[in-house]
Amino acid sequence: MADDFDIIIIGAGIAGTTCALLCARAGLSVLLLERGEQPGQKNLSGGRLYGYALNDIIPGFTDHAPLERAITHEHFSLLTDSGATTLNHQQPASPSWSILRAHFDPWYAAQAQAAGAQCLYGVTVDALHREHGRVTGVLCDGELLRAGVVVLAEGANSLLAEQSGLIASPSPTSMALGIKETLALEPARLEERFHLEAHQGAAWLFSGNLCGSKPAGAFLYTNRQSLSLGIVAPLASLRDGPAAASALLSQLKEHPTLRPLLRGAQTLEYGAHLVPEGGLNSLPGQRAGNGWLLVGDTLRTCINAGFTIRGMDMAVLSARAAADTLIAARRTPDIPLHALYDRQLQKSLLWRQLKRYQRLPALLQRSGWYQAWPTLCSGVMADLSRADADVNPALWRILLRHGRRRGLRRLTADIIRSLQCL
């Protein structure tokens, strides 16, 4: 039977929409399916978009896309129970923006439609359809839609890919739970609290004692008139952690560093979703097969670099490699799809980024780090800023004293491992 489409893409997130846009531009017939009533409906809260990858696809997109604020202020805090050591950086121009996916994703899907992709929303894919061992389409509400290739861009919670036997369930150490909240805050008060000018934005990353001694991180982004707050913890941390996942965000909001920033902000939405954090070593062994291909968070390409989370730009890069593969497959149908995809991935910027940080997930899983280093930094800063009747010791003596308390050998090993990873 003839195919209804060259490509069917499941999921209208950043990765699925990018793949649809590029394939449609190349003249392929594309159907983009989304189970939400509109793209971005399931993407609660917001995030940070690094613009370099998208600007290659839509030059000058910042003039038209519904962006929130340009990130000009960077903060990174190591939290103890009651304090924080914070590193600040300010830059006049920004290569990244805060966005709200509920606003951004519909705009982005409209760009794919303008390029020729067909989009269906409010549609749930029940199963992949196979014939003679090949994926030949999808079943939606009992109806078969046929395609030459089905692209799975269903996100980190990739139930369809797992149920179809295309990928295995992730390990608790390579998948994290992101608990997010959007809070309304009027622009004047927001800009005053974060020391911003109009249209400027801040990104604030937190590490340290967020989940006891277990690995976890948190973020706070400023939008035009709201804040995006979230805490991200590996599933292994939540399984063995000191508190239930539902309590972690509430505890974070009461920390003395965050409480003044959030005072008076009203909750607009709250929820949770999975985040793939395993990096290169957690990618599925087979990333494409006979009539199917994985992309974005389903491919598990998100990078936790410790000081920032790289999700959306990695999704764009993976989708570009997927689109190049699908376009090339039309010209060279004799080469297996998985071989073409692996070739495109390994020569892409995505692969170089994944290789750059491939050792980092193991380092971030070292639970002792999350209490030792914040406590060390807090103690050193307290001694440096102390002024009383005694003469402060030399800096090297302060560092040595606190280092001995934490274990010089262990701290030195942490420094060496961090340098190797970063």
N, C-alpha and C positions, 0 to 999 in steps of 0.2 A: 504494500500500500504506500501511496505517496505521503511524504511528511507534510504536516501542516505548517511547520516552521523549520528553518535551519537550526535555530537555537531556542531552547526554552530555559529561562533563568528563574530559579526559585528564590525569592527574597529580594526586596527593593531597598536594601540598605546601601551603604556607600559602595561596597564591592559589587553587588549585583547590578546596581544602576550604572556604575562605571563600565562594567563589561557590556551591558546592553547598549550604552551610548557608542562605544568604540566599534562594536560589531555592526551596529546599524549604520554607522558612518561608512563602513567598508562594503556596504551593500548586502549584508546578510539579513534574512528575515528573522526578527527577534520578537519573542513574547516574554515579557517580564511579569511574573506573578507575585503578588503580595497578599498575605492573609489579613493584614490590617485594612481598615477602611480607607486609609491613605498612607503613603510612605511616611515613616517616622512616628506613626501612632504608637508603636510599641517601644520606641526609644525614649524612655523617660529621662528627665534631667537633661544634661547637656554634655559638652566635652570641648576639647581643644583640637582645632584643625590646623595642621601645618600645611601651608599653602603651596609649597614647591611642586608636589606631585600633581595636584589638581590644576595648577596654572599651566602645566605642559599640555593638558587636555582641553581646558577652556581658558585661553590666555585672557588676562584681565578680568577673571571671574569676580574679583573682589569689588568691582564696580557695580555688579548686578546681584550677587548672591545675598541672601538675608543673613548676614553675619551680625554678631552681637558687639564685641569690643576687640580691638587690637591689643594683644598682650604686650604691654610695655614694662610691666613690673613683675619680676620673678622673686618668689620667696621660697625658701626651703627650711623647714624646722625639724629639729630633733626633739621630741617631746619626752619629758619625764612625767611622773604622776602630777606634778603641780607647776612645772615650768617648761621652758623651751630655750634652745639655742638656735638662732635664726640667721641664715645667710640671705642677704637681699641684693638684687641686681636690677638696675633700671636701664632701659635702652630707648632711644628716641624713635626708632622705627621697628616694626614688628614683622616677622615672617609667619606669625600664627595668630589665630583669632579664636575667641570663645564662640560657640554656636549652640543653638537649641535645635536638636534634630527634628522636632516636630515642625519647625519652620523651614529648616534647610533641606530636608529630604524631599518634600514635595516639589520645591524649586528644582532640585537636581534631577528628579524623575521627569520633570517637564522638559529638561534639556535632552534627555534620552528620547522622549516622544518627538521632539522637534527634529531629531536626527533620523527618525523613522521607526523607532521601536514601538511595538504595541504593548500597552500596559493594562493589566487587569488587577483590580484591587478587591479586597474582601473575598478572596478565593483561597481555599485551603487545599493543598496537594495531599491526597490520601495515601498515595503510594507511587513508586516508580513502576513503569511498565517495561517488561522484558520480553524479548523474543529471541530464542536460540542463544541465550547467554548474553545478549546485548541489551542495554537500556535504550529503548526506542521512543520513550515518551513518558507522560505522567497521567495519573488518574485523578480527576477533580470532580467530586460529587457524582461519581459513576460515569463520567464522560472521559474518553481517551483523547488526549492531545498528543500528536506524534511530532518528533523532532529528530534531527540528525544527532544532536548532542544535548544533554540536559546538564546545566550548570547548577550546582548546589551552593547557594549563597545564603543559607538560612541562619547564619550566625553561630555563636559558640554553642548554643543549645541545639545541636544538630541532630535532632531525633530521627529525621527521615534518613539521613546518611547512615546513622548507627543501625536503625531498624533494617535498612536494606543491606547491611553487611559491608558497606564501603569503607567505614572506619570503625575502630574499636572505641569503647568508652574511655575517656581520659582518666589519668591517675589523679588522686586528690592533691598531689603536689604540683601538677601542671595546670590545674584549673582553679580559678579564684571566683569568689562571689563578690560582686560589687553591689553595695547597698547605697542607694542614691536618694537625694532629696533636692527639690527645687524650692527656694524660698524667695518670696517677693520682698523687695526692698527698693524704696523710691530712689531714683538716680542721684539726687543731691546728697542724701545721707550716705549712699553707697560710695560716692566719689570722695566724700569727706573722710569716711572711715579708712579707705584704702589709699588715700593721698593721690587721687587720680584727677586728671583733667577730663573734660568732656570727650567721650569716645575712647579714652584709654581704658585698658583692662589689666587685671592682675591674675596671675596664676600662683597658687600657694600649695606646695606639696608638703606632706607631713610623714614622718617616720618615727620609729621609737616605740614607746609604750602605748600602743593602741589596742593590742590584744594580749595583754600580759607580756610574757617573754616570747610569744609566738610571732611569726612573720605577719606583717600587715602594713598597709600604707593608706594614706588618705589624700584628698584633693579638695580645693576650693577655687572655683572660677567665678569671676564677675561677669555678668551679662548686662544688658542695657538697663534693666530694672528688676533684676533678680540675681540670686546666687545659686550656683550648682555645687552642692556639697556631697561628698561620698567617701566611703571607706571600702577598701578592697583587701580581702584576706583570702589566702589559699584555703581550699576546702579542708586540707589537713589541719590548719590552724583552728578552724571553726569546730572541727570534730573533737580536737583535744584542748580547745581554748578554755579560758577561765569564765567566759560569759557566753550567753546565747547570741547568735548573729543579730537578732533583732535589737539587742541592747547596745551593741557596739556604737552605732551612730548616735544614739542618745547620750552615751557616755562622752563621746567625742565633742558633742555640742556643749557640754558642761565644762570642758577643759578651760582653764583660765586664759589660754591664748586665743581660743575661738569664741568664748562666750561674749566678749564685748563686740566682736565683729558681727555676731548674729542677733544681737539684742533687737527685739521688735520686728524681726523678719517673720513673715507669715508663710507657713508651708503651703505650697501649691500642689505638689505631687510627691509621691514616695513609692519606692519599689526596689526591686533587686534583679540582677541578671548575671549570667556567667561571663567570665573574662578569661580567655586562654593566655597563660603567662609562661608556658614552658619553653618558648623560643624555638630555635632551630631543632633541638633534640626531641621536641614533642610533635613535630609535623608528622602526619600520617605517612607510613611507608609507601603507600600507593596513593598518588594525588590525582590521578586520572585513570580512566579505564575504557572499556568498550562501550562508548556512547555516553560517558559521564565525566565530570570534572568538578573539582572542589576549588573554592575561592574564598578569600576574606577570613573571617573568624572560623568558618567551617574548616578552612585549611590550617587554622590556629597560628596565624602569623603575627598576632599582637606581641609587642615588645614592652616589657617592664624594664626600663633602664635605671630604675632606682630613683633618679631625680626627675623623671618624666615618664609618662605613659604614651607609647606610640601605637595607636590603634587605627585611626582613620587613614593616615597617610600610608600605613602598611597595607590597608585594605585596597586603596587606590593602586598601589604598586602591584599587588598580587592580581588584581583585576586586569591591569594592563598586560601582564604576562599571559593571563588566560585568554584575553582577546587576541593577542598576537598569535597564540597557539591555534585558536579556532579559525582565524583567517588563513594561517599557513596550512591548516589541515584541508582546506578546500582546494589548495593548489597541489598538495602532496598527500593524497588519500591513502597511498600505500604505506606511509610511515605511521606506526601506532601512535594513538593520541597521547599516551603516557610518555612516550619517548620525546615527542615534540614539546610537551609541557615541561618536562624536566629540563630540557635544553633551554627553553625560554626562561624558566625560573633561575637556573644557575648562572645565566649571563645578565640577570636583572639587578637593579639597585636593591631590590628587596632582599635578594640572597646575600649580598654583601653586608646589608644591615643586620640580617639574622646571624651571619657568621661573626660579625663584630661583637655581638653581645651573647654569643652562644654559651659562654661560661657563667654569665651573670645569674640565671635562675638558681643554680646550685648555691651560689654565694648568698642570695637573698633568702634561702631556706634555712640559713644558720640562725637558730633561734636566739642564741646568746647575744648576738649583735644588737638586738632591739632594746636591750636594757643597758648593756655595758657602755656602748658609745654615747648615747644620750646623757647618761649619768656622768661619764668622763668629761664630756664637753661642758656640761652644766657646772661641774666642780671647777674646772679650769677657768671658765669665764667669771665665776663668783670670786675666785682668788685674785684674778687680774683686776677686777673692778673694785676690790676691797680697799677702803681707806680708813685707817684707824691709827692708834698710837704706835703700833708696831710698823717696822719697815717691811714692805713686801719682799719676799724672796725673789731671786732672779727667775726669769721665765723658765729656764731649763730645769730649775729645781721644782717649780710648780708642776711642770709636765712630768718630771721623773716621779714625783710623789704620787700623783694620780695614776700614772701608768703602772706603778708597782701595785697599787691597790687593785687594779683590774687584771694584772698579769701581763708583764711586758712581752713574754713569749707569745701569748695568745693575741695581743694587740698587734704585734709585729706581723704575725701570720695573717691577720685580717687585712692589714695594710698591703702586704704583698699580693694577696689574692685579689684585692680590689683593684690594684694597679694592673694586674694581669687581665681582669675582666673589662676594665674601663679604658 
